[in-house]
């Protein structure tokens, strides 16, 4: 056994020590993070024995997600306080990640529950129930939009905060009918769109859907013409039960393109805030 074999690892031997590929070592070499001690004319690379400990630091810090430049800086200037600062920073980042995962877990559970509820829906069934307040993002939809492309552009602008957020939202978009529209039987002009959100602290300009008594009905959502028929049935129910409309109406998409490719299978819930007549 010659001295080189005793004092150095070949690139293949060194890669096997950490279960990485030779390409990984070439990558760190190209970025001047970790270089061999010897490079022969034939391109063979050799790493001294103590380099094992250096690469242990590098690969571990990389596993923690540190950028290459930070790893390079630390390897050149290893220090107790600097290492502690790195670990504290990563701990803070991991704690933030855990909170996001917990929020997304909760939102997934909500999604699963709502999908199960959709399976039990009976079209045209009317219910009267007290519901808690909900948090909404509301945008104006009364632009002079003519084409479908323009309308999708408005919807996309509304959805942009959810698309760029790391928080998984339900994407339960819907429309708001103002009280005057409901009383005047004017359902065709949608002036506001909304999306229900689970984490109000993640967004700005939150609107609260008031807690209270709501009369609701489920209706096919393949065309807006169904809304008028469903609201008419709701208003008949309201009158029959000596109720009155006291707030806005909320049309929520419960089944849409997320769970079916057939628009004929879309389902919406229409909820009108009501109260008993004095």
Secondary structure, DSSP 8 states (H G I E B T S, - for coil): --HHHHHEEEHHHHHHHHT--HHHHHHHHHTTSS--SEE-TT--EEEETTHHHHHHHHHHHHHTT--HHHHHHHHHT--HHHHHHHHHHHHHHHHHHHHHHHHHHHHHHHHHHHHHHHHT--TT-EEEEEE--EEEEEEE--S---SHHHHHHHHHHHHHHHHH-SS----EEEEEE-HHHHHTT--S---EEEEEES-GGGSSSEEEE--EEEEEEEEE-SSTHHHHHHHHHHHHHHHHTTEEEEEEEEEEEEESTTT-S-GGG-EEEEEEEEEE--
